[in-house]
Amino acid sequence: MRREASVLHLDLDAFYASVEQRDKPSLRGRPVVVGGVGQRGVVATASYEARVFGVRSAMPSHEARRRCPNAAFLVPRFDVYRVASGQVMGLLRALSPLVEPLSLDEAFVDLRASPVPLDLSVEGVTALVARLKEDVRAATGGLTASVGAASSKFLAKIASELDKPDGLTVVEPGTEVERIGPMGVGVIFGVGPVTRERLERVGVRTVGDLRRVEPGELAQVVGRAHAENLAALAWARDDRPVEAEREAKSISVEDTFATDLTDRAELVEILHRDARQVAGRLSAARLMARTVTIKVRKPDFSTLTRARTLAGATDRVDVIAGVARSLLDAVDVTDGVRLLGVGVAGLTDVLQEDLFAAEDPEDPADPGSDDATRAKASDGELSDADAGPAAEAGDDHAYGPPASGWAPGLDVEHDVHGPGWVWGAGRGRVTVRFETRDTPPGPVRTFADDDPALRRRAVA
């Protein structure tokens, strides 16, 4: 443990939704939901106004509409989010070269590595974070961030959650164990719904309860390795360093379908298309992969994952697609498929031979059913990509524009009326609200969806 609160955790508040409210004056103060807008869509994030109605990330969009029918439902604009993210990450790197991005809207910072001497007393760190938050607001045109500072990554992450949104919490060194004792055990990373339920069966509901469980009993509940990690974090012991270059662990592409697919030939074609995208990302990142995975979600939302580990690493489309197809051959799709994905893991920058000597397929636990892929506990932001081109998480096509091309929230421009954004579309028409972040709320007008004066607009 460090003797000073020199680890920061910054989390941009309701990031995607906040960017939309910043850029669309008519949505400020209103509930906004960003994600897939179709019946099979999934919520990426929701504004705090929408969260009051129980809307959360990873929730099906149709459920979000039921809970908050008056919300604005928009598709993500990842190019715009990346610009705002880059502005914030630039501010963090000006503080310290040791910045560990976790996603577009979240990062750790090690203040010890600052090139200039910093006052790392509680008062000094508090003043520094307050200035950082104002700099973020100014650089991004009004976005807010919640920041926690503590003696470890674990405590800094918890601290950033305590006063959301626009929060600032510095955990005084020496008070960590006392501070987290009354908190629910779910604050510990790796304790998701499944693990929490198991712990509750043996009377563990708070971090303090966890400290009183004998190591052997805890190992029987969650396994030895997990038990050791939980026990250490329960006593606030976390010596993980802030790592500026976070190693990419996987790359994947997923498709959510408007209607369930049962045609195996069509599913194979989709697998090949997604494999091309995965291989392209590997090549762009100059990486190879040793493990190929597929993900299949059934109409009842049950999810199967299958994986095969090769004896060597590859970035070849034919190898990735071939293994993915063989994995799909072992899956019964007669009841239909609502989501299909291809991924790779075991990434390396070293090319290896003997690509086809694969081990037996593995069947890892459903990532949607346990703690391994929980949405972020704070804002629940489902990220388009982790930091860097090689760390892209699932690129779910359910977030993309519908076939019409006029998805709600997209930026457009009209020859007469100027810049605006798509309010809605259908039945051969598109409705546009003409406003930008620098204007008052603007007027709404409707056009034919093939109006030659209307076009998509790129936003820097």
Secondary structure, DSSP 8 states (H G I E B T S, - for coil): --SS--EEEEEETTHHHHHHHHH-GGGTTS-EEEE--STT-BEEEE-HHHHTTT--TTSBHHHHHHH-TTSEEE---HHHHHHHHHHHHHHHHHH-S-EEEEETTEEEEEGGG-SS----SHHHHHHHHHHHHHHHHHHHTS--EEEEEESSHHHHHHHHHTT-SS-EEE--TT-HHHHHTTSBGGGSTT--HHHHHHHHHTT--BHHHHHTS-HHHHHHHH-HHHHHHHHHHHTT-------SS----EEEEEEEEEEEE--HHHHHHHHHHHHHHHHHHHHHHT-EEEEEEEEEE-TTS-EEEEEEEEEEEE--HHHHHHHHHHHHHTS--TT-EEEEEEEEEEEESS--S-TT-----B----TTTSSTT---SSS----S--SSGGG---EEGGGS--TTS--TT-EEEETTTEEEEEEEEETTEEEEE---TTS-S--EEEEETT-TTEEE----
